[in-house]
Amino acid sequence: MRLPLLPIALYLALAVGPALGQQSPSRTAKDDAIPELRDAALIALRHARVIDGTGSPAMENQTVLIEGSRITAVGNDADVKVPPQARVVDLAGRTILPGLVMLHEHLFWAFSGGTHVSHPLHFSYPLLYLSHGVTTLRTAGTDFPYMDKNVKQWIDAGEIAGPEIHLTGPYFSGEGDPFYGAMLLHTPEEARRAARYWAAEGFTWFKAYQWVRKDVLAALIDEAHHLHLRVTAHLRSVSCLEAAEMGIDNIEHGCFRFTDDLEPDLNGPRTIALLQRLVEKKVALTATPTNGAKALPDAASELFDPSARERLAHAFASRPSATTSSNPQNLRDTPYAHLLTNFVKAGGRLVLGSDAGSGSSVAGFADHEALENLANMGLGPLVAIRIATLGDATFLGIQDRTGTVSVGKEADLFIVRGNPSQRIEDVENVEMVINNGIAYDPKTLTAKVKGQVGWQ
């Protein structure tokens, strides 16, 4: 017997309250799922707009079928036959997108008043990422490698809800680094030994940090490639060109004029020559366009521990007006926009991250800001979405199973009210997240971390 077509609002209403009845003795990622969809073998998302992540225009009046953890059909409402046993969700006025794949993320908060001590947020941050549509992430350096590893293992085992995590080891840095969590490497052999150790522990990326020595970075890259793993870096002691010639795989944030003798506006011949060399050497750049200009929504304040809330309020109050830097028109003609768009025009691989955990950039909220700013810098919504989904998945080598709304792929999706292909800010209106086939209400996920962000 066919179940009635129910509006998405009904499912969300059912998910807000705690589940009644006896709790399972063992935890599971499904504990926080939308009750009416928790045990559904087949879910039909009807009457939706689909942005598939390939860069193609949005498709209207679409149906997506999900069986278990996989997408089994995508097509026009009239063409997709919905089996009678399916749980049907009416998504009229909503858009289905691939889950975001974000490549410069953290599971800690480094907002510590100049003490250079970070605080682990391994409970709240995975849920915040997921509630904002981030279904896959790569950490980009950590002060707490074993906490990152344990959370990843629990998520992979289906014990807790959270994005798929690709682990980057601790910050590989050098003398002069003031951060307490850095791994200070003094010799090339120390770098090789560290790479072998963390590879054996299951870490698949290594990140060099601003104080790394040139000979240490060269050894790290060589050893990582011997292990069939990759290296990224936030550079300062080494220039982008030097790192590229060493064979580095990825550079975080971008390249800076003081390290590579570039023009102030990052739009001149020296910058263009550097970008072309990065393309030739197949070095990817990670954009992290979270300029801090966007204040957190009022509703977010209740998520924070009182101490964290006070620090954030002070930080935002002490800033000059950010109206110009947050204006989409003004984002296009900035040095950072020049760097990113010229790199894309030259054929470079641009990937996206938020640097959440750094300063006032908070998991989930910062990911939306990064996506919006990337689009408003001149790339446009569809290209920005493609970079943050299929592009980033391809860079991780997981494009065959996630990154697009396609038959056969994992059901990693997020559903928003509105049309982000026309107004990129609509990505903020998240109404449902589906992670590996499990459907979540963002309100349920954020309710679990109320008062915890900045503390645990």
Long-range contacts (C-beta under 8 A, 24 or more apart in sequence): 1-84, 2-82, 2-84, 2-88, 3-84, 3-85, 3-86, 3-87, 3-88, 4-88, 5-46, 5-88, 5-90, 6-36, 6-88, 6-89, 6-90, 7-89, 7-90, 8-89, 8-90, 8-91, 8-94, 8-415, 8-431, 8-432, 10-36, 11-36, 11-37, 11-89, 11-432, 11-439, 11-441, 12-431, 12-432, 12-441, 12-443, 15-440, 15-441, 15-443, 15-444, 16-441, 16-443, 16-444, 16-447, 26-159, 27-159, 27-160, 28-158, 28-159, 29-155, 29-158, 29-159, 29-160, 29-161, 29-162, 29-435, 29-438, 30-158, 30-438, 31-161, 32-161, 32-440, 32-444, 32-445, 32-448, 33-438, 33-439, 33-440, 34-432, 34-439, 34-440, 34-441, 34-444, 36-87, 37-87, 37-89, 37-439, 38-438, 38-439, 40-86, 40-87, 41-67, 41-68, 41-85, 42-66, 42-67, 42-83, 42-85, 42-86, 42-87, 43-67, 43-86, 43-87, 43-89, 43-434, 43-439, 44-80, 44-82, 44-83, 44-86, 44-87, 44-88, 44-89, 45-89, 45-91, 45-96, 45-415, 46-77, 46-82, 46-88, 46-89, 46-90, 46-91, 47-77, 47-90, 47-91, 47-92, 48-91, 48-92, 48-94, 48-95, 48-96, 48-415, 49-94, 49-95, 49-96, 49-419, 50-74, 50-95, 50-96, 50-97, 50-405, 51-95, 51-96, 51-97, 51-98, 51-382, 51-385, 51-405, 51-420, 51-421, 52-98, 52-404, 52-405, 52-406, 53-97, 53-98, 53-385, 53-386, 53-389, 53-390, 53-403, 53-404, 53-405, 54-386, 54-390, 54-404, 55-382, 55-383, 55-385, 55-386, 55-390, 56-382, 57-382, 57-421, 58-95, 58-382, 58-419, 58-421, 62-96, 64-96, 64-405, 64-413, 66-411, 66-434, 66-437, 68-437, 69-410, 69-411, 69-436, 69-437, 69-438, 70-408, 70-409, 70-410, 70-411, 70-437, 71-405, 71-406, 71-407, 71-408, 71-409, 71-410, 71-411, 72-407, 73-407, 74-405, 74-406, 74-407, 89-432, 91-415, 93-417, 93-418, 94-415, 94-416, 94-417, 94-418, 94-431, 95-415, 95-416, 95-417, 95-418, 95-419, 95-420, 95-421, 95-426, 96-405, 96-413, 96-414, 96-415, 97-133, 97-385, 97-389, 97-405, 97-413, 97-414, 97-415, 97-416, 97-420, 97-427, 98-389, 98-390, 98-402, 98-403, 98-404, 98-405, 98-412, 98-413, 99-133, 99-134, 99-135, 99-136, 99-163, 99-389, 99-402, 99-412, 99-413, 99-414, 99-433, 99-434, 99-435, 100-132, 100-133, 100-134, 100-135, 100-136, 100-367, 100-371, 100-388, 100-389, 100-414, 101-134, 101-135, 101-136, 101-137, 101-388, 101-389, 101-392, 101-393, 101-396, 101-398, 101-402, 101-403, 102-129, 102-134, 102-136, 102-137, 102-138, 102-352, 102-353, 102-354, 102-367, 102-370, 102-388, 102-392, 103-137, 103-138, 103-140, 103-286, 103-351, 103-352, 103-353, 103-392, 103-395, 103-396, 104-138, 104-140, 104-252, 104-253, 104-286, 104-288, 104-352, 104-353, 104-354, 104-355, 105-129, 105-134, 105-137, 105-138, 105-139, 105-140, 105-353, 105-354, 105-355, 105-356, 105-357, 105-363, 105-367, 106-139, 106-140, 106-141, 106-142, 106-355, 106-356, 106-357, 106-358, 106-363, 107-139, 107-142, 107-144, 107-147, 107-148, 107-151, 107-357, 108-142, 108-143, 108-144, 108-357, 109-308, 109-357, 109-454, 110-143, 110-179, 110-357, 110-358, 110-359, 111-308, 111-311, 111-312, 111-315, 111-358, 111-359, 111-360, 111-454, 113-311, 116-178, 116-179, 116-180, 117-180, 118-143, 118-144, 118-179, 118-180, 118-181, 118-357, 119-454, 119-455, 120-144, 120-147, 120-456, 121-357, 121-363, 121-453, 121-454, 121-455, 121-456, 122-147, 122-148, 122-150, 122-151, 122-456, 123-449, 123-452, 123-456, 124-303, 124-363, 124-449, 124-452, 124-453, 124-455, 124-456, 125-356, 125-357, 125-363, 125-453, 126-151, 126-155, 126-160, 126-161, 126-162, 126-163, 126-165, 127-161, 127-162, 127-445, 127-446, 127-448, 127-449, 128-303, 128-362, 128-363, 128-364, 128-365, 128-445, 128-446, 128-449, 128-453, 129-162, 129-163, 129-356, 129-363, 129-364, 129-367, 130-161, 130-162, 130-163, 130-433, 130-435, 130-440, 130-445, 131-364, 131-430, 131-433, 131-440, 131-442, 131-445, 131-446, 132-363, 132-364, 132-365, 132-367, 132-368, 132-414, 132-430, 132-433, 132-442, 133-367, 133-414, 133-416, 133-427, 133-430, 133-433, 134-163, 134-363, 134-364, 134-367, 135-163, 135-164, 135-402, 135-412, 135-413, 135-414, 135-433, 135-435, 135-436, 136-163, 136-164, 136-165, 136-166, 136-392, 136-393, 136-396, 136-398, 136-402, 136-412, 137-163, 137-164, 137-165, 137-166, 138-165, 138-166, 138-167, 138-168, 138-205, 138-353, 138-396, 139-165, 139-166, 139-167, 139-168, 139-205, 140-168, 140-207, 140-232, 140-252, 140-286, 140-353, 140-355, 141-168, 141-169, 141-170, 141-171, 141-207, 141-209, 141-234, 142-168, 142-169, 142-170, 142-171, 142-181, 143-170, 143-171, 143-179, 143-180, 143-181, 143-182, 144-181, 145-169, 145-170, 145-198, 145-201, 145-203, 149-201, 149-202, 149-203, 161-435, 161-438, 161-440, 161-445, 163-435, 164-402, 164-436, 166-204, 166-205, 166-396, 167-202, 167-203, 167-204, 167-205, 168-203, 168-204, 168-205, 168-206, 168-207, 168-232, 169-194, 169-198, 169-203, 169-205, 169-206, 169-207, 170-198, 171-207, 171-208, 171-209, 172-206, 172-207, 172-208, 172-209, 172-212, 172-216, 172-220, 173-208, 173-209, 173-210, 173-211, 173-212, 174-211, 174-212, 174-213, 174-216, 174-237, 175-211, 176-211, 177-209, 177-210, 177-211, 179-209, 182-209, 182-211, 185-212, 185-213, 185-216, 185-220, 186-213, 186-216, 187-215, 187-216, 188-215, 188-216, 188-218, 188-219, 189-219, 190-216, 191-216, 191-217, 191-219, 191-220, 191-223, 192-219, 192-220, 192-222, 192-223, 194-220, 195-220, 195-223, 195-224, 195-227, 195-229, 196-223, 196-227, 199-224, 199-227, 199-229, 203-229, 204-229, 204-230, 205-229, 205-230, 205-231, 205-232, 206-230, 206-231, 206-232, 207-231, 207-232, 207-233, 207-234, 207-252, 208-232, 208-233, 208-234, 208-235, 208-238, 209-233, 209-234, 210-234, 210-235, 210-236, 210-237, 211-236, 211-237, 212-237, 212-238, 213-237, 214-238, 214-242, 217-243, 217-246, 217-248, 218-246, 221-246, 221-247, 221-248, 221-249, 222-247, 232-286, 235-259, 240-274, 240-278, 240-283, 241-274, 241-277, 243-283, 244-277, 244-278, 244-281, 244-283, 245-281, 247-281, 248-283, 249-282, 249-283, 249-284, 250-283, 250-284, 250-285, 250-286, 250-351, 251-278, 251-283, 251-284, 251-285, 251-286, 252-286, 252-288, 252-353, 253-286, 253-287, 253-288, 253-355, 254-285, 254-286, 254-287, 254-336, 254-339, 254-340, 255-285, 255-339, 257-335, 264-335, 265-335, 265-338, 266-335, 266-336, 266-338, 266-339, 266-342, 267-335, 267-338, 267-342, 271-338, 271-339, 271-342, 272-342, 272-346, 275-339, 275-342, 275-343, 275-346, 275-348, 276-346, 278-343, 278-348, 279-343, 279-346, 279-347, 279-348, 282-349, 283-348, 284-348, 284-349, 284-350, 284-351, 284-395, 285-340, 285-343, 285-348, 285-349, 285-350, 285-351, 286-350, 286-351, 286-352, 286-353, 287-340, 287-350, 287-351, 287-352, 287-353, 287-370, 287-374, 287-387, 288-352, 288-353, 288-354, 288-355, 288-370, 289-331, 289-336, 289-340, 289-369, 289-370, 289-373, 289-374, 289-377, 290-354, 290-355, 290-356, 290-361, 290-366, 290-369, 290-370, 290-373, 291-322, 291-325, 291-326, 291-373, 292-319, 292-322, 292-359, 292-360, 292-361, 293-322, 293-325, 293-326, 294-322, 294-326, 294-369, 294-372, 295-322, 296-360, 296-362, 296-365, 297-365, 300-362, 300-365, 302-450, 302-451, 303-446, 303-449, 303-450, 303-451, 303-452, 303-453, 304-451, 304-453, 304-454, 305-451, 305-452, 305-453, 305-454, 305-455, 306-451, 307-454, 307-455, 308-453, 308-454, 308-455, 309-454, 311-454, 312-360, 315-359, 315-360, 316-360, 328-376, 331-373, 331-376, 331-377, 332-376, 332-377, 332-378, 334-377, 336-377, 337-377, 337-378, 340-374, 340-377, 340-379, 341-377, 341-378, 341-379, 344-379, 344-383, 349-391, 349-395, 350-387, 350-391, 351-387, 351-391, 351-392, 351-395, 352-384, 352-387, 352-388, 352-391, 352-392, 362-453, 368-427, 368-428, 371-424, 371-427, 372-424, 372-425, 372-427, 375-424, 376-424, 381-420, 381-421, 381-422, 381-423, 381-424, 382-421, 384-424, 385-420, 385-421, 385-424, 410-436, 410-437, 411-436, 411-437, 412-436
